Amino acid sequence: MSREQLSLEIIEAGRFLYGRGWSPPATSSNYSARLSASEALLTVSGKH
């Protein structure tokens, strides 16, 4: 999966979880996905 596609997927997943009230306060709606052993994508806390 490309970096851009993974970015879109993680954003969509965060919106899905938040929209259903499944995004616990402990995460601050911050999610991540590993690209490789040395790279990761991170969402910005509180952005939906």
N, CA, C and O atoms as a Tinker XYZ file with bonds, in Angstrom:
   192  protein
     1  N      0.846000   -1.169000    0.000000    73     2
     2  CA     0.000000    0.000000    0.000000    64     1     3
     3  C      0.897000    1.239000    0.000000    63     2     4     5
     4  O      1.890000    1.294000    0.725000    81     3
     5  N      0.547000    2.210000   -0.801000    73     3     6
     6  CA     1.352000    3.429000   -0.888000    64     5     7
     7  C      1.168000    4.292000    0.364000    63     6     8     9
     8  O      0.209000    4.126000    1.117000    81     7
     9  N      2.094000    5.201000    0.560000    73     7    10
    10  CA     2.024000    6.136000    1.693000    64     9    11
    11  C      0.730000    6.947000    1.624000    63    10    12    13
    12  O      0.064000    7.139000    2.641000    81    11
    13  N      0.377000    7.417000    0.447000    73    11    14
    14  CA    -0.838000    8.218000    0.294000    64    13    15
    15  C     -2.089000    7.390000    0.593000    63    14    16    17
    16  O     -2.994000    7.864000    1.279000    81    15
    17  N     -2.144000    6.172000    0.088000    73    15    18
    18  CA    -3.307000    5.318000    0.342000    64    17    19
    19  C     -3.427000    4.985000    1.829000    63    18    20    21
    20  O     -4.523000    5.009000    2.389000    81    19
    21  N     -2.304000    4.676000    2.459000    73    19    22
    22  CA    -2.324000    4.380000    3.889000    64    21    23
    23  C     -2.766000    5.609000    4.684000    63    22    24    25
    24  O     -3.487000    5.479000    5.674000    81    23
    25  N     -2.344000    6.788000    4.261000    73    23    26
    26  CA    -2.780000    8.030000    4.918000    64    25    27
    27  C     -4.299000    8.171000    4.854000    63    26    28    29
    28  O     -4.943000    8.494000    5.852000    81    27
    29  N     -4.859000    7.930000    3.683000    73    27    30
    30  CA    -6.310000    8.031000    3.521000    64    29    31
    31  C     -7.041000    6.980000    4.353000    63    30    32    33
    32  O     -8.090000    7.263000    4.932000    81    31
    33  N     -6.495000    5.783000    4.410000    73    31    34
    34  CA    -7.110000    4.700000    5.187000    64    33    35
    35  C     -7.121000    5.011000    6.682000    63    34    36    37
    36  O     -8.126000    4.782000    7.355000    81    35
    37  N     -6.022000    5.526000    7.198000    73    35    38
    38  CA    -5.955000    5.819000    8.633000    64    37    39
    39  C     -6.882000    6.981000    8.995000    63    38    40    41
    40  O     -7.478000    6.982000   10.072000    81    39
    41  N     -7.005000    7.955000    8.116000    73    39    42
    42  CA    -7.934000    9.069000    8.339000    64    41    43
    43  C     -9.369000    8.555000    8.334000    63    42    44    45
    44  O    -10.166000    8.917000    9.200000    81    43
    45  N     -9.692000    7.722000    7.370000    73    43    46
    46  CA   -11.042000    7.157000    7.277000    64    45    47
    47  C    -11.374000    6.315000    8.515000    63    46    48    49
    48  O    -12.481000    6.397000    9.048000    81    47
    49  N    -10.426000    5.519000    8.959000    73    47    50
    50  CA   -10.644000    4.689000   10.154000    64    49    51
    51  C    -10.881000    5.563000   11.381000    63    50    52    53
    52  O    -11.770000    5.274000   12.183000    81    51
    53  N    -10.100000    6.621000   11.534000    73    51    54
    54  CA   -10.281000    7.527000   12.663000    64    53    55
    55  C    -11.645000    8.193000   12.650000    63    54    56    57
    56  O    -12.286000    8.318000   13.693000    81    55
    57  N    -12.088000    8.617000   11.486000    73    55    58
    58  CA   -13.414000    9.237000   11.371000    64    57    59
    59  C    -14.519000    8.234000   11.686000    63    58    60    61
    60  O    -15.505000    8.568000   12.343000    81    59
    61  N    -14.345000    7.011000   11.214000    73    59    62
    62  CA   -15.309000    5.948000   11.492000    64    61    63
    63  C    -15.437000    5.731000   13.003000    63    62    64    65
    64  O    -16.543000    5.714000   13.543000    81    63
    65  N    -14.306000    5.566000   13.670000    73    63    66
    66  CA   -14.308000    5.324000   15.116000    64    65    67
    67  C    -14.892000    6.507000   15.882000    63    66    68    69
    68  O    -15.711000    6.327000   16.783000    81    67
    69  N    -14.472000    7.711000   15.522000    73    67    70
    70  CA   -14.949000    8.914000   16.198000    64    69    71
    71  C    -16.454000    9.094000   15.992000    63    70    72    73
    72  O    -17.179000    9.440000   16.924000    81    71
    73  N    -16.913000    8.858000   14.768000    73    71    74
    74  CA   -18.324000    9.029000   14.437000    64    73    75
    75  C    -19.248000    8.110000   15.218000    63    74    76    77
    76  O    -20.430000    8.414000   15.380000    81    75
    77  N    -18.738000    7.016000   15.693000    73    75    78
    78  CA   -19.535000    6.062000   16.456000    64    77    79
    79  C    -19.298000    6.162000   17.961000    63    78    80    81
    80  O    -19.833000    5.373000   18.740000    81    79
    81  N    -18.494000    7.137000   18.353000    73    79    82
    82  CA   -18.209000    7.314000   19.769000    64    81    83
    83  C    -17.251000    6.275000   20.319000    63    82    84    85
    84  O    -17.191000    6.062000   21.530000    81    83
    85  N    -16.497000    5.625000   19.436000    73    83    86
    86  CA   -15.580000    4.556000   19.842000    64    85    87
    87  C    -14.149000    5.053000   20.011000    63    86    88    89
    88  O    -13.232000    4.253000   20.196000    81    87
    89  N    -13.956000    6.338000   19.951000    73    87    90
    90  CA   -12.619000    6.912000   20.077000    64    89    91
    91  C    -12.430000    7.369000   21.518000    63    90    92    93
    92  O    -12.880000    8.455000   21.883000    81    91
    93  N    -11.772000    6.557000   22.341000    73    91    94
    94  CA   -11.660000    6.885000   23.763000    64    93    95
    95  C    -10.819000    8.135000   24.012000    63    94    96    97
    96  O     -9.883000    8.416000   23.264000    81    95
    97  N    -11.151000    8.880000   25.060000    73    95    98
    98  CA   -10.386000   10.089000   25.392000    64    97    99
    99  C     -8.888000    9.825000   25.578000    63    98   100   101
   100  O     -8.072000   10.717000   25.351000    81    99
   101  N     -8.531000    8.630000   25.982000    73    99   102
   102  CA    -7.114000    8.319000   26.234000    64   101   103
   103  C     -6.260000    8.419000   24.973000    63   102   104   105
   104  O     -5.059000    8.672000   25.070000    81   103
   105  N     -6.855000    8.225000   23.782000    73   103   106
   106  CA    -6.073000    8.298000   22.542000    64   105   107
   107  C     -6.049000    9.698000   21.958000    63   106   108   109
   108  O     -5.226000    9.992000   21.091000    81   107
   109  N     -6.939000   10.563000   22.419000    73   107   110
   110  CA    -7.080000   11.912000   21.843000    64   109   111
   111  C     -7.305000   11.844000   20.339000    63   110   112   113
   112  O     -6.960000   12.770000   19.606000    81   111
   113  N     -7.884000   10.739000   19.891000    73   111   114
   114  CA    -8.129000   10.497000   18.462000    64   113   115
   115  C     -6.832000   10.521000   17.670000    63   114   116   117
   116  O     -6.824000   10.939000   16.512000    81   115
   117  N     -5.760000   10.088000   18.262000    73   115   118
   118  CA    -4.458000   10.030000   17.608000    64   117   119
   119  C     -4.170000    8.583000   17.228000    63   118   120   121
   120  O     -4.159000    7.697000   18.082000    81   119
   121  N     -3.936000    8.353000   15.929000    73   119   122
   122  CA    -3.700000    6.998000   15.437000    64   121   123
   123  C     -2.416000    6.970000   14.626000    63   122   124   125
   124  O     -1.947000    7.998000   14.138000    81   123
   125  N     -1.857000    5.778000   14.490000    73   123   126
   126  CA    -0.612000    5.640000   13.730000    64   125   127
   127  C     -0.627000    4.337000   12.949000    63   126   128   129
   128  O     -1.375000    3.410000   13.260000    81   127
   129  N      0.220000    4.290000   11.926000    73   127   130
   130  CA     0.408000    3.079000   11.123000    64   129   131
   131  C      1.881000    2.998000   10.754000    63   130   132   133
   132  O      2.485000    3.992000   10.353000    81   131
   133  N      2.443000    1.832000   10.888000    73   131   134
   134  CA     3.859000    1.642000   10.574000    64   133   135
   135  C      4.033000    1.435000    9.068000    63   134   136   137
   136  O      3.349000    0.613000    8.458000    81   135
   137  N      4.960000    2.195000    8.484000    73   135   138
   138  CA     5.309000    2.039000    7.073000    64   137   139
   139  C      6.445000    1.038000    6.905000    63   138   140   141
   140  O      6.443000    0.224000    5.981000    81   139
   141  N      7.404000    1.111000    7.805000    73   139   142
   142  CA     8.569000    0.224000    7.784000    64   141   143
   143  C      9.136000    0.181000    9.201000    63   142   144   145
   144  O      8.552000    0.744000   10.127000    81   143
   145  N     10.259000   -0.479000    9.359000    73   143   146
   146  CA    10.884000   -0.562000   10.683000    64   145   147
   147  C     11.305000    0.808000   11.212000    63   146   148   149
   148  O     11.453000    0.987000   12.420000    81   147
   149  N     11.499000    1.774000   10.313000    73   147   150
   150  CA    11.971000    3.093000   10.740000    64   149   151
   151  C     11.020000    4.243000   10.400000    63   150   152   153
   152  O     11.361000    5.404000   10.626000    81   151
   153  N      9.830000    3.943000    9.859000    73   151   154
   154  CA     8.895000    4.997000    9.465000    64   153   155
   155  C      7.480000    4.672000    9.940000    63   154   156   157
   156  O      7.069000    3.512000    9.981000    81   155
   157  N      6.749000    5.726000   10.296000    73   155   158
   158  CA     5.355000    5.574000   10.698000    64   157   159
   159  C      4.577000    6.811000   10.267000    63   158   160   161
   160  O      5.136000    7.901000   10.146000    81   159
   161  N      3.285000    6.628000   10.038000    73   159   162
   162  CA     2.379000    7.743000    9.786000    64   161   163
   163  C      1.596000    7.983000   11.064000    63   162   164   165
   164  O      1.189000    7.035000   11.736000    81   163
   165  N      1.385000    9.251000   11.399000    73   163   166
   166  CA     0.657000    9.616000   12.619000    64   165   167
   167  C     -0.417000   10.633000   12.280000    63   166   168   169
   168  O     -0.205000   11.523000   11.456000    81   167
   169  N     -1.563000   10.499000   12.916000    73   167   170
   170  CA    -2.586000   11.523000   12.752000    64   169   171
   171  C     -2.372000   12.598000   13.811000    63   170   172   173
   172  O     -1.710000   12.370000   14.824000    81   171
   173  N     -2.933000   13.751000   13.563000    73   171   174
   174  CA    -2.847000   14.864000   14.502000    64   173   175
   175  C     -3.959000   14.698000   15.533000    63   174   176   177
   176  O     -5.107000   14.450000   15.163000    81   175
   177  N     -3.649000   14.826000   16.778000    73   175   178
   178  CA    -4.646000   14.681000   17.847000    64   177   179
   179  C     -5.774000   15.684000   17.685000    63   178   180   181
   180  O     -5.546000   16.863000   17.414000    81   179
   181  N     -7.004000   15.191000   17.856000    73   179   182
   182  CA    -8.162000   16.066000   17.858000    64   181   183
   183  C     -8.648000   16.520000   16.497000    63   182   184   185
   184  O     -9.583000   17.318000   16.437000    81   183
   185  N     -8.071000   16.061000   15.411000    73   183   186
   186  CA    -8.519000   16.434000   14.063000    64   185   187
   187  C     -9.379000   15.304000   13.515000    63   186   188   189
   188  O     -8.960000   14.147000   13.501000    81   187
   189  N    -10.585000   15.645000   13.063000    73   187   190
   190  CA   -11.491000   14.622000   12.551000    64   189   191
   191  C    -11.912000   15.004000   11.163000    63   190   192
   192  O    -12.682000   14.282000   10.531000    81   191
